[in-house]
Amino acid sequence: MSDVTPLRAARHAARLTAAETARRVGVTTTMITSMESGRVCPSVGVLYGFAVATGMRSLVKSLAPIVAALPNGGRTNQGPRRTKRGA
């Protein structure tokens, strides 16, 4: 099974590193790699920023009206939810 997910493929097609993508989106490199691997579900605003940074035009066009209607550009102040092991 390939570890190249659609988000990672888009970033590679844009010839961006995870660090550069994170800088453009305004999140951490860990957030980008976690999104790409499916460990984290990003907010609409972060997904929109990723789409803009990587040139995913159809996704940008689809998300733009939603992001415009959301407070704070669709970004939440919450980080990824963590669970305690063994809980």
Secondary structure in CASP SS format (residue, H / E / C, confidence):
PFRMAT SS
TARGET T0000
AUTHOR 0000-0000-0000
METHOD secondary structure of the structure
MODEL  1
M C 1.00
S C 1.00
D C 1.00
V C 1.00
T C 1.00
P H 1.00
L H 1.00
R H 1.00
A H 1.00
A H 1.00
R H 1.00
H H 1.00
A H 1.00
A C 1.00
R C 1.00
L C 1.00
T C 1.00
A H 1.00
A H 1.00
E H 1.00
T H 1.00
A H 1.00
R H 1.00
R H 1.00
V H 1.00
G C 1.00
V C 1.00
T C 1.00
T H 1.00
T H 1.00
M H 1.00
I H 1.00
T H 1.00
S H 1.00
M H 1.00
E H 1.00
S H 1.00
G C 1.00
R C 1.00
V C 1.00
C C 1.00
P C 1.00
S C 1.00
V H 1.00
G H 1.00
V H 1.00
L H 1.00
Y H 1.00
G H 1.00
F H 1.00
A H 1.00
V H 1.00
A H 1.00
T H 1.00
G C 1.00
M C 1.00
R H 1.00
S H 1.00
L H 1.00
V H 1.00
K H 1.00
S H 1.00
L H 1.00
A H 1.00
P H 1.00
I H 1.00
V H 1.00
A H 1.00
A H 1.00
L C 1.00
P H 1.00
N H 1.00
G H 1.00
G H 1.00
R C 1.00
T C 1.00
N C 1.00
Q C 1.00
G C 1.00
P C 1.00
R C 1.00
R C 1.00
T C 1.00
K C 1.00
R C 1.00
G C 1.00
A C 1.00
END
